[in-house]
């Protein structure tokens, strides 16, 4: 029920109070939503900082691993080089041993008995 006062219609007191309460509840709900958004944003900011720190640590650890792998590869190459050098020396020693045997047998055969 509405009352007409002058040119404006005036709602009963209960309806006005009811509308104010609804308006207040809507504002409170919006305020709660804004406050929750703020809390969520703070949590996200904290998570971002944590992830940045962890990413930096992971990057350093990865760089150390890469360095270790490169050192291991270099050591393997050096072992391969030593192995090739050892094979080469072994072949040279066999050649020298064969030549010495050949010379020794030649001396034995040419020596007068």
HELIX and SHEET records of a PDB file:
HELIX    1   1 UNK A   13  UNK A  110  1                                  98    
SHEET    1   A 2 UNK A   2  UNK A   5  0                                        
SHEET    2   A 2 UNK A   8  UNK A  11 -1                                        
END                                                                             
